[in-house]
């Protein structure tokens, strides 16, 4: 049985609301529901009574709720004891990052950090934004490199503060661009105005699958009061990009670093106005890992020295 399933069950048992629990865990409701069914199958009995208005625990669910909290606490305590015994508790740091946006930068950052602190074991994981935030929330990773859209700055700042209570360090920008098929009417343009997209069909990730779909793509159109035509929503960005390859009539809003993901039949067009994503280092200020403060300090030193190479503007 996966410990993460127990953590998710405890969160759901505390809230008794799939939507609120999924938001707290930073995953979609269908994913949480699937995980709970997996847990029920593993245990061999129903844990929840579901209806259209509320969720309640079965007798078995109430027992597991109590026992799961004990198991999680015992696991966390045991790992702390083991790490203290081996000396690893003071000497580890885990990093989650958005691969295409930060991989070229992260190698330099990690290399410098290891040189300064060779006794700190560093691990890293490539993830999408929703998974990254979830892993940081569960403290399975200590720090994260993520993107936040500046064109909805007030919303996203408040959202990160209230929902996750993350501290953040902003350091670079990644421009918002438009991806189209090379046969699209806009394909011969190097730059376009955002308002021009009112005349064309837009595709995006399905908000039911990716909760931040609107914030990261069409939110800027809504903020500017533009009447865009939503053609279709797809389960993930890879599927969106694939459809660009075969559909010459649609457009996709993506950050510039995603250009590397486009197929041979697609191209990226710059937007004339200054809309961009903010590249940030984020972490949970309540995370007790002392390696976090060391990493942040070294990262700030690299920023001050101008030693971070990046292809973003």
NUKOL-981669 format. One record per residue (C-alpha): x, y, z; residue number from 0; residue in one letter. Coordinates in nm, 2 decimals. Example, Ala and Ser with C-alpha at 12.3 -4.5 7.8 and 13.67 -1.06 7.14 Angstrom:
BEGIN
<kolmar east="1.23" north="-0.45" up="0.78" pos="0" code="A"/>
<kolmar east="1.37" north="-0.11" up="0.71" pos="1" code="S"/>
***
This chain:
BEGIN
<kolmar east="0.00" north="0.00" up="0.00" pos="0" code="X"/>
<kolmar east="0.14" north="0.34" up="-0.10" pos="1" code="X"/>
<kolmar east="0.18" north="0.58" up="0.19" pos="2" code="X"/>
<kolmar east="0.07" north="0.87" up="-0.03" pos="3" code="X"/>
<kolmar east="-0.28" north="0.70" up="-0.07" pos="4" code="X"/>
<kolmar east="-0.31" north="0.71" up="0.31" pos="5" code="X"/>
<kolmar east="-0.21" north="1.08" up="0.32" pos="6" code="X"/>
<kolmar east="-0.47" north="1.15" up="0.06" pos="7" code="X"/>
<kolmar east="-0.74" north="0.95" up="0.25" pos="8" code="X"/>
<kolmar east="-0.66" north="1.14" up="0.57" pos="9" code="X"/>
<kolmar east="-0.70" north="1.47" up="0.39" pos="10" code="X"/>
<kolmar east="-1.03" north="1.36" up="0.24" pos="11" code="X"/>
<kolmar east="-1.15" north="1.22" up="0.58" pos="12" code="X"/>
<kolmar east="-1.08" north="1.55" up="0.75" pos="13" code="X"/>
<kolmar east="-1.27" north="1.76" up="0.49" pos="14" code="X"/>
<kolmar east="-1.54" north="1.51" up="0.38" pos="15" code="X"/>
<kolmar east="-1.55" north="1.69" up="0.05" pos="16" code="X"/>
<kolmar east="-1.38" north="1.55" up="-0.27" pos="17" code="X"/>
<kolmar east="-1.35" north="1.89" up="-0.43" pos="18" code="X"/>
<kolmar east="-1.20" north="2.06" up="-0.13" pos="19" code="X"/>
<kolmar east="-0.96" north="1.77" up="-0.06" pos="20" code="X"/>
<kolmar east="-0.85" north="1.75" up="-0.42" pos="21" code="X"/>
<kolmar east="-0.78" north="2.12" up="-0.42" pos="22" code="X"/>
<kolmar east="-0.59" north="2.09" up="-0.10" pos="23" code="X"/>
<kolmar east="-0.38" north="1.80" up="-0.24" pos="24" code="X"/>
<kolmar east="-0.35" north="1.99" up="-0.57" pos="25" code="X"/>
<kolmar east="-0.49" north="1.72" up="-0.79" pos="26" code="X"/>
<kolmar east="-0.81" north="1.68" up="-0.99" pos="27" code="X"/>
<kolmar east="-1.12" north="1.53" up="-0.83" pos="28" code="X"/>
<kolmar east="-1.13" north="1.23" up="-1.07" pos="29" code="X"/>
<kolmar east="-0.77" north="1.15" up="-0.98" pos="30" code="X"/>
<kolmar east="-0.84" north="1.16" up="-0.60" pos="31" code="X"/>
<kolmar east="-1.15" north="0.95" up="-0.65" pos="32" code="X"/>
<kolmar east="-0.95" north="0.69" up="-0.84" pos="33" code="X"/>
<kolmar east="-0.68" north="0.68" up="-0.57" pos="34" code="X"/>
<kolmar east="-0.95" north="0.63" up="-0.30" pos="35" code="X"/>
<kolmar east="-1.10" north="0.34" up="-0.50" pos="36" code="X"/>
<kolmar east="-0.75" north="0.20" up="-0.53" pos="37" code="X"/>
<kolmar east="-0.71" north="0.22" up="-0.16" pos="38" code="X"/>
<kolmar east="-1.05" north="0.06" up="-0.10" pos="39" code="X"/>
<kolmar east="-0.96" north="-0.23" up="-0.34" pos="40" code="X"/>
<kolmar east="-0.63" north="-0.28" up="-0.15" pos="41" code="X"/>
<kolmar east="-0.81" north="-0.30" up="0.18" pos="42" code="X"/>
<kolmar east="-1.11" north="-0.49" up="0.05" pos="43" code="X"/>
<kolmar east="-1.39" north="-0.27" up="0.18" pos="44" code="X"/>
<kolmar east="-1.56" north="0.06" up="0.12" pos="45" code="X"/>
<kolmar east="-1.42" north="0.35" up="0.32" pos="46" code="X"/>
<kolmar east="-1.67" north="0.62" up="0.22" pos="47" code="X"/>
<kolmar east="-2.04" north="0.67" up="0.16" pos="48" code="X"/>
<kolmar east="-2.08" north="0.90" up="-0.14" pos="49" code="X"/>
<kolmar east="-2.39" north="1.08" up="-0.25" pos="50" code="X"/>
<kolmar east="-2.46" north="1.40" up="-0.44" pos="51" code="X"/>
<kolmar east="-2.45" north="1.62" up="-0.14" pos="52" code="X"/>
<kolmar east="-2.19" north="1.49" up="0.10" pos="53" code="X"/>
<kolmar east="-1.93" north="1.23" up="0.19" pos="54" code="X"/>
<kolmar east="-1.93" north="1.03" up="0.51" pos="55" code="X"/>
<kolmar east="-1.70" north="0.77" up="0.65" pos="56" code="X"/>
<kolmar east="-1.81" north="0.41" up="0.68" pos="57" code="X"/>
<kolmar east="-1.72" north="0.22" up="1.00" pos="58" code="X"/>
<kolmar east="-1.41" north="0.09" up="0.83" pos="59" code="X"/>
<kolmar east="-1.33" north="0.43" up="0.71" pos="60" code="X"/>
<kolmar east="-1.35" north="0.57" up="1.06" pos="61" code="X"/>
<kolmar east="-1.11" north="0.30" up="1.19" pos="62" code="X"/>
<kolmar east="-0.87" north="0.36" up="0.90" pos="63" code="X"/>
<kolmar east="-0.88" north="0.74" up="0.96" pos="64" code="X"/>
<kolmar east="-0.75" north="0.69" up="1.31" pos="65" code="X"/>
<kolmar east="-0.50" north="0.42" up="1.22" pos="66" code="X"/>
<kolmar east="-0.37" north="0.60" up="0.90" pos="67" code="X"/>
<kolmar east="-0.28" north="0.91" up="1.11" pos="68" code="X"/>
<kolmar east="-0.09" north="0.69" up="1.34" pos="69" code="X"/>
<kolmar east="0.09" north="0.51" up="1.05" pos="70" code="X"/>
<kolmar east="0.18" north="0.84" up="0.88" pos="71" code="X"/>
<kolmar east="0.31" north="0.99" up="1.21" pos="72" code="X"/>
<kolmar east="0.50" north="0.67" up="1.29" pos="73" code="X"/>
<kolmar east="0.66" north="0.67" up="0.94" pos="74" code="X"/>
<kolmar east="0.76" north="1.03" up="0.96" pos="75" code="X"/>
<kolmar east="0.90" north="0.99" up="1.31" pos="76" code="X"/>
<kolmar east="1.09" north="0.67" up="1.22" pos="77" code="X"/>
<kolmar east="1.24" north="0.83" up="0.91" pos="78" code="X"/>
<kolmar east="1.35" north="1.12" up="1.13" pos="79" code="X"/>
<kolmar east="1.52" north="0.88" up="1.38" pos="80" code="X"/>
<kolmar east="1.69" north="0.68" up="1.10" pos="81" code="X"/>
<kolmar east="1.81" north="1.00" up="0.93" pos="82" code="X"/>
<kolmar east="1.94" north="1.13" up="1.26" pos="83" code="X"/>
<kolmar east="2.12" north="0.80" up="1.32" pos="84" code="X"/>
<kolmar east="2.29" north="0.81" up="0.98" pos="85" code="X"/>
<kolmar east="2.34" north="1.18" up="0.98" pos="86" code="X"/>
<kolmar east="2.14" north="1.22" up="0.67" pos="87" code="X"/>
<kolmar east="1.87" north="1.44" up="0.83" pos="88" code="X"/>
<kolmar east="2.10" north="1.74" up="0.81" pos="89" code="X"/>
<kolmar east="2.24" north="1.65" up="0.47" pos="90" code="X"/>
<kolmar east="1.97" north="1.61" up="0.21" pos="91" code="X"/>
<kolmar east="1.78" north="1.83" up="-0.03" pos="92" code="X"/>
<kolmar east="1.52" north="1.73" up="-0.29" pos="93" code="X"/>
<kolmar east="1.43" north="1.95" up="-0.58" pos="94" code="X"/>
<kolmar east="1.12" north="1.93" up="-0.81" pos="95" code="X"/>
<kolmar east="1.12" north="2.13" up="-1.13" pos="96" code="X"/>
<kolmar east="0.95" north="2.19" up="-1.46" pos="97" code="X"/>
<kolmar east="1.18" north="2.01" up="-1.70" pos="98" code="X"/>
<kolmar east="1.18" north="2.21" up="-2.02" pos="99" code="X"/>
<kolmar east="1.17" north="2.54" up="-1.84" pos="100" code="X"/>
<kolmar east="1.45" north="2.48" up="-1.59" pos="101" code="X"/>
<kolmar east="1.67" north="2.18" up="-1.69" pos="102" code="X"/>
<kolmar east="1.93" north="2.40" up="-1.87" pos="103" code="X"/>
<kolmar east="1.95" north="2.62" up="-1.56" pos="104" code="X"/>
<kolmar east="1.93" north="2.36" up="-1.29" pos="105" code="X"/>
<kolmar east="2.25" north="2.18" up="-1.38" pos="106" code="X"/>
<kolmar east="2.45" north="2.49" up="-1.31" pos="107" code="X"/>
<kolmar east="2.26" north="2.55" up="-0.98" pos="108" code="X"/>
<kolmar east="2.30" north="2.20" up="-0.85" pos="109" code="X"/>
<kolmar east="2.67" north="2.18" up="-0.96" pos="110" code="X"/>
<kolmar east="2.75" north="2.49" up="-0.76" pos="111" code="X"/>
<kolmar east="2.55" north="2.38" up="-0.46" pos="112" code="X"/>
<kolmar east="2.73" north="2.04" up="-0.45" pos="113" code="X"/>
<kolmar east="3.06" north="2.20" up="-0.48" pos="114" code="X"/>
<kolmar east="2.99" north="2.42" up="-0.18" pos="115" code="X"/>
<kolmar east="2.81" north="2.15" up="0.02" pos="116" code="X"/>
<kolmar east="2.94" north="1.81" up="-0.09" pos="117" code="X"/>
<kolmar east="2.80" north="1.64" up="0.22" pos="118" code="X"/>
<kolmar east="2.43" north="1.73" up="0.12" pos="119" code="X"/>
<kolmar east="2.28" north="1.45" up="-0.09" pos="120" code="X"/>
<kolmar east="2.08" north="1.62" up="-0.36" pos="121" code="X"/>
<kolmar east="1.80" north="1.46" up="-0.55" pos="122" code="X"/>
<kolmar east="1.57" north="1.60" up="-0.82" pos="123" code="X"/>
<kolmar east="1.25" north="1.52" up="-1.01" pos="124" code="X"/>
<kolmar east="1.11" north="1.65" up="-1.34" pos="125" code="X"/>
<kolmar east="0.73" north="1.72" up="-1.31" pos="126" code="X"/>
<kolmar east="0.45" north="1.93" up="-1.44" pos="127" code="X"/>
<kolmar east="0.33" north="2.23" up="-1.24" pos="128" code="X"/>
<kolmar east="0.03" north="2.05" up="-1.07" pos="129" code="X"/>
<kolmar east="0.24" north="1.75" up="-0.97" pos="130" code="X"/>
<kolmar east="0.53" north="1.98" up="-0.85" pos="131" code="X"/>
<kolmar east="0.30" north="2.18" up="-0.62" pos="132" code="X"/>
<kolmar east="0.14" north="1.86" up="-0.49" pos="133" code="X"/>
<kolmar east="0.48" north="1.71" up="-0.41" pos="134" code="X"/>
<kolmar east="0.59" north="2.02" up="-0.23" pos="135" code="X"/>
<kolmar east="0.27" north="2.04" up="-0.03" pos="136" code="X"/>
<kolmar east="0.32" north="1.68" up="0.08" pos="137" code="X"/>
<kolmar east="0.68" north="1.76" up="0.16" pos="138" code="X"/>
<kolmar east="0.80" north="1.48" up="-0.06" pos="139" code="X"/>
<kolmar east="1.03" north="1.75" up="-0.21" pos="140" code="X"/>
<kolmar east="1.19" north="2.05" up="-0.04" pos="141" code="X"/>
<kolmar east="1.21" north="2.32" up="-0.31" pos="142" code="X"/>
<kolmar east="1.06" north="2.37" up="-0.65" pos="143" code="X"/>
<kolmar east="1.13" north="2.56" up="-0.97" pos="144" code="X"/>
<kolmar east="0.80" north="2.67" up="-1.12" pos="145" code="X"/>
<kolmar east="0.63" north="2.92" up="-1.35" pos="146" code="X"/>
<kolmar east="0.37" north="3.18" up="-1.24" pos="147" code="X"/>
<kolmar east="0.18" north="3.39" up="-1.50" pos="148" code="X"/>
<kolmar east="0.25" north="3.76" up="-1.44" pos="149" code="X"/>
<kolmar east="-0.05" north="3.86" up="-1.64" pos="150" code="X"/>
<kolmar east="-0.26" north="3.74" up="-1.35" pos="151" code="X"/>
<kolmar east="-0.01" north="3.84" up="-1.09" pos="152" code="X"/>
<kolmar east="-0.24" north="3.95" up="-0.81" pos="153" code="X"/>
<kolmar east="-0.45" north="3.63" up="-0.84" pos="154" code="X"/>
<kolmar east="-0.16" north="3.39" up="-0.85" pos="155" code="X"/>
<kolmar east="0.03" north="3.56" up="-0.56" pos="156" code="X"/>
<kolmar east="-0.28" north="3.54" up="-0.34" pos="157" code="X"/>
<kolmar east="-0.34" north="3.19" up="-0.46" pos="158" code="X"/>
<kolmar east="0.01" north="3.07" up="-0.37" pos="159" code="X"/>
<kolmar east="0.00" north="3.24" up="-0.04" pos="160" code="X"/>
<kolmar east="-0.35" north="3.13" up="0.07" pos="161" code="X"/>
<kolmar east="-0.36" north="2.79" up="-0.08" pos="162" code="X"/>
<kolmar east="-0.01" north="2.67" up="-0.03" pos="163" code="X"/>
<kolmar east="0.16" north="2.93" up="0.19" pos="164" code="X"/>
<kolmar east="0.48" north="2.90" up="-0.02" pos="165" code="X"/>
<kolmar east="0.76" north="3.14" up="0.00" pos="166" code="X"/>
<kolmar east="0.91" north="3.24" up="-0.34" pos="167" code="X"/>
<kolmar east="1.20" north="3.39" up="-0.50" pos="168" code="X"/>
<kolmar east="1.14" north="3.53" up="-0.85" pos="169" code="X"/>
<kolmar east="1.44" north="3.56" up="-1.09" pos="170" code="X"/>
<kolmar east="1.35" north="3.54" up="-1.46" pos="171" code="X"/>
<kolmar east="1.07" north="3.59" up="-1.72" pos="172" code="X"/>
<kolmar east="0.95" north="3.35" up="-1.98" pos="173" code="X"/>
<kolmar east="0.74" north="3.52" up="-2.25" pos="174" code="X"/>
<kolmar east="0.38" north="3.42" up="-2.34" pos="175" code="X"/>
<kolmar east="0.36" north="3.31" up="-2.71" pos="176" code="X"/>
<kolmar east="0.12" north="3.16" up="-2.95" pos="177" code="X"/>
<kolmar east="0.18" north="2.83" up="-3.12" pos="178" code="X"/>
<kolmar east="0.01" north="2.75" up="-3.45" pos="179" code="X"/>
<kolmar east="0.04" north="2.51" up="-3.74" pos="180" code="X"/>
<kolmar east="0.27" north="2.63" up="-4.02" pos="181" code="X"/>
<kolmar east="-0.04" north="2.65" up="-4.25" pos="182" code="X"/>
<kolmar east="-0.23" north="2.87" up="-4.00" pos="183" code="X"/>
<kolmar east="-0.33" north="3.21" up="-4.14" pos="184" code="X"/>
<kolmar east="-0.10" north="3.37" up="-3.88" pos="185" code="X"/>
<kolmar east="0.20" north="3.14" up="-3.96" pos="186" code="X"/>
<kolmar east="0.38" north="3.40" up="-4.17" pos="187" code="X"/>
<kolmar east="0.39" north="3.65" up="-3.89" pos="188" code="X"/>
<kolmar east="0.67" north="3.69" up="-3.64" pos="189" code="X"/>
<kolmar east="0.47" north="3.89" up="-3.39" pos="190" code="X"/>
<kolmar east="0.10" north="3.95" up="-3.33" pos="191" code="X"/>
<kolmar east="-0.12" north="4.15" up="-3.10" pos="192" code="X"/>
<kolmar east="-0.31" north="3.95" up="-2.84" pos="193" code="X"/>
<kolmar east="-0.64" north="4.10" up="-2.96" pos="194" code="X"/>
<kolmar east="-0.59" north="3.93" up="-3.30" pos="195" code="X"/>
<kolmar east="-0.66" north="3.60" up="-3.14" pos="196" code="X"/>
<kolmar east="-1.03" north="3.69" up="-3.12" pos="197" code="X"/>
<kolmar east="-1.05" north="3.60" up="-3.48" pos="198" code="X"/>
<kolmar east="-0.91" north="3.25" up="-3.44" pos="199" code="X"/>
<kolmar east="-1.00" north="2.92" up="-3.27" pos="200" code="X"/>
<kolmar east="-0.82" north="2.85" up="-2.94" pos="201" code="X"/>
<kolmar east="-0.74" north="2.51" up="-2.79" pos="202" code="X"/>
<kolmar east="-0.62" north="2.45" up="-2.43" pos="203" code="X"/>
<kolmar east="-0.58" north="2.18" up="-2.17" pos="204" code="X"/>
<kolmar east="-0.90" north="2.06" up="-2.00" pos="205" code="X"/>
<kolmar east="-0.94" north="2.23" up="-1.66" pos="206" code="X"/>
<kolmar east="-1.09" north="1.91" up="-1.53" pos="207" code="X"/>
<kolmar east="-0.76" north="1.74" up="-1.59" pos="208" code="X"/>
<kolmar east="-0.53" north="2.04" up="-1.53" pos="209" code="X"/>
<kolmar east="-0.67" north="2.28" up="-1.27" pos="210" code="X"/>
<kolmar east="-0.46" north="2.57" up="-1.38" pos="211" code="X"/>
<kolmar east="-0.55" north="2.55" up="-1.75" pos="212" code="X"/>
<kolmar east="-0.74" north="2.88" up="-1.75" pos="213" code="X"/>
<kolmar east="-0.48" north="3.07" up="-1.54" pos="214" code="X"/>
<kolmar east="-0.19" north="2.95" up="-1.75" pos="215" code="X"/>
<kolmar east="-0.35" north="3.01" up="-2.09" pos="216" code="X"/>
<kolmar east="-0.68" north="3.17" up="-2.17" pos="217" code="X"/>
<kolmar east="-0.69" north="3.37" up="-1.84" pos="218" code="X"/>
<kolmar east="-0.50" north="3.65" up="-2.01" pos="219" code="X"/>
<kolmar east="-0.77" north="3.68" up="-2.28" pos="220" code="X"/>
<kolmar east="-1.04" north="3.70" up="-2.02" pos="221" code="X"/>
<kolmar east="-0.85" north="3.96" up="-1.82" pos="222" code="X"/>
<kolmar east="-0.82" north="4.18" up="-2.13" pos="223" code="X"/>
<kolmar east="-1.19" north="4.14" up="-2.21" pos="224" code="X"/>
<kolmar east="-1.13" north="3.96" up="-2.53" pos="225" code="X"/>
<kolmar east="-1.40" north="3.73" up="-2.68" pos="226" code="X"/>
<kolmar east="-1.20" north="3.43" up="-2.78" pos="227" code="X"/>
<kolmar east="-1.35" north="3.12" up="-2.95" pos="228" code="X"/>
<kolmar east="-1.26" north="2.80" up="-2.75" pos="229" code="X"/>
<kolmar east="-1.25" north="2.52" up="-3.01" pos="230" code="X"/>
<kolmar east="-1.16" north="2.22" up="-2.79" pos="231" code="X"/>
<kolmar east="-1.00" north="2.11" up="-2.47" pos="232" code="X"/>
<kolmar east="-0.75" north="1.82" up="-2.44" pos="233" code="X"/>
<kolmar east="-0.64" north="1.61" up="-2.15" pos="234" code="X"/>
<kolmar east="-0.28" north="1.74" up="-2.15" pos="235" code="X"/>
<kolmar east="-0.04" north="1.97" up="-2.32" pos="236" code="X"/>
<kolmar east="0.12" north="1.70" up="-2.53" pos="237" code="X"/>
<kolmar east="-0.22" north="1.63" up="-2.69" pos="238" code="X"/>
<kolmar east="-0.27" north="2.00" up="-2.76" pos="239" code="X"/>
<kolmar east="0.06" north="2.02" up="-2.93" pos="240" code="X"/>
<kolmar east="-0.01" north="1.70" up="-3.13" pos="241" code="X"/>
<kolmar east="-0.34" north="1.86" up="-3.25" pos="242" code="X"/>
<kolmar east="-0.15" north="2.17" up="-3.37" pos="243" code="X"/>
<kolmar east="0.04" north="1.94" up="-3.60" pos="244" code="X"/>
<kolmar east="-0.27" north="1.82" up="-3.78" pos="245" code="X"/>
<kolmar east="-0.51" north="2.12" up="-3.75" pos="246" code="X"/>
<kolmar east="-0.41" north="2.43" up="-3.94" pos="247" code="X"/>
<kolmar east="-0.70" north="2.64" up="-3.79" pos="248" code="X"/>
<kolmar east="-0.63" north="2.65" up="-3.41" pos="249" code="X"/>
<kolmar east="-0.39" north="2.84" up="-3.18" pos="250" code="X"/>
<kolmar east="-0.24" north="2.75" up="-2.85" pos="251" code="X"/>
<kolmar east="-0.11" north="2.99" up="-2.58" pos="252" code="X"/>
<kolmar east="0.21" north="2.86" up="-2.42" pos="253" code="X"/>
<kolmar east="0.53" north="2.99" up="-2.26" pos="254" code="X"/>
<kolmar east="0.83" north="3.04" up="-2.49" pos="255" code="X"/>
<kolmar east="1.03" north="2.75" up="-2.35" pos="256" code="X"/>
<kolmar east="0.76" north="2.51" up="-2.48" pos="257" code="X"/>
<kolmar east="0.89" north="2.58" up="-2.83" pos="258" code="X"/>
<kolmar east="1.12" north="2.28" up="-2.78" pos="259" code="X"/>
<kolmar east="0.81" north="2.06" up="-2.77" pos="260" code="X"/>
<kolmar east="0.65" north="2.17" up="-3.09" pos="261" code="X"/>
<kolmar east="0.65" north="1.93" up="-3.39" pos="262" code="X"/>
<kolmar east="0.79" north="2.00" up="-3.73" pos="263" code="X"/>
<kolmar east="0.46" north="2.13" up="-3.87" pos="264" code="X"/>
<kolmar east="0.42" north="2.39" up="-3.59" pos="265" code="X"/>
<kolmar east="0.58" north="2.73" up="-3.51" pos="266" code="X"/>
<kolmar east="0.59" north="2.98" up="-3.23" pos="267" code="X"/>
<kolmar east="0.48" north="3.35" up="-3.27" pos="268" code="X"/>
<kolmar east="0.58" north="3.62" up="-3.03" pos="269" code="X"/>
<kolmar east="0.31" north="3.85" up="-2.87" pos="270" code="X"/>
<kolmar east="0.37" north="4.22" up="-2.91" pos="271" code="X"/>
<kolmar east="0.25" north="4.31" up="-2.56" pos="272" code="X"/>
<kolmar east="0.45" north="4.22" up="-2.26" pos="273" code="X"/>
<kolmar east="0.28" north="3.91" up="-2.12" pos="274" code="X"/>
<kolmar east="0.51" north="3.66" up="-1.95" pos="275" code="X"/>
<kolmar east="0.55" north="3.39" up="-1.69" pos="276" code="X"/>
<kolmar east="0.76" north="3.45" up="-1.38" pos="277" code="X"/>
<kolmar east="1.02" north="3.18" up="-1.31" pos="278" code="X"/>
<kolmar east="1.04" north="3.12" up="-0.94" pos="279" code="X"/>
<kolmar east="1.21" north="2.91" up="-0.67" pos="280" code="X"/>
<kolmar east="0.94" north="2.82" up="-0.41" pos="281" code="X"/>
<kolmar east="0.94" north="2.64" up="-0.08" pos="282" code="X"/>
<kolmar east="0.73" north="2.57" up="0.23" pos="283" code="X"/>
<kolmar east="0.86" north="2.81" up="0.50" pos="284" code="X"/>
<kolmar east="0.75" north="2.56" up="0.77" pos="285" code="X"/>
<kolmar east="0.96" north="2.28" up="0.62" pos="286" code="X"/>
<kolmar east="1.23" north="2.21" up="0.89" pos="287" code="X"/>
<kolmar east="1.49" north="2.08" up="0.66" pos="288" code="X"/>
<kolmar east="1.80" north="2.30" up="0.73" pos="289" code="X"/>
<kolmar east="1.94" north="2.24" up="0.38" pos="290" code="X"/>
<kolmar east="1.67" north="2.45" up="0.23" pos="291" code="X"/>
<kolmar east="1.81" north="2.78" up="0.37" pos="292" code="X"/>
<kolmar east="2.16" north="2.69" up="0.25" pos="293" code="X"/>
<kolmar east="2.03" north="2.62" up="-0.10" pos="294" code="X"/>
<kolmar east="1.83" north="2.95" up="-0.11" pos="295" code="X"/>
<kolmar east="2.14" north="3.14" up="0.00" pos="296" code="X"/>
<kolmar east="2.36" north="2.98" up="-0.27" pos="297" code="X"/>
<kolmar east="2.09" north="3.04" up="-0.53" pos="298" code="X"/>
<kolmar east="2.07" north="3.41" up="-0.43" pos="299" code="X"/>
<kolmar east="2.45" north="3.43" up="-0.46" pos="300" code="X"/>
<kolmar east="2.44" north="3.29" up="-0.81" pos="301" code="X"/>
<kolmar east="2.17" north="3.55" up="-0.90" pos="302" code="X"/>
<kolmar east="2.38" north="3.83" up="-0.77" pos="303" code="X"/>
<kolmar east="2.69" north="3.71" up="-0.95" pos="304" code="X"/>
<kolmar east="2.49" north="3.67" up="-1.28" pos="305" code="X"/>
<kolmar east="2.60" north="3.31" up="-1.31" pos="306" code="X"/>
<kolmar east="2.27" north="3.17" up="-1.41" pos="307" code="X"/>
<kolmar east="2.25" north="3.09" up="-1.79" pos="308" code="X"/>
<kolmar east="1.90" north="3.08" up="-1.93" pos="309" code="X"/>
<kolmar east="1.74" north="3.09" up="-2.28" pos="310" code="X"/>
<kolmar east="1.44" north="3.28" up="-2.15" pos="311" code="X"/>
<kolmar east="1.41" north="3.65" up="-2.16" pos="312" code="X"/>
***
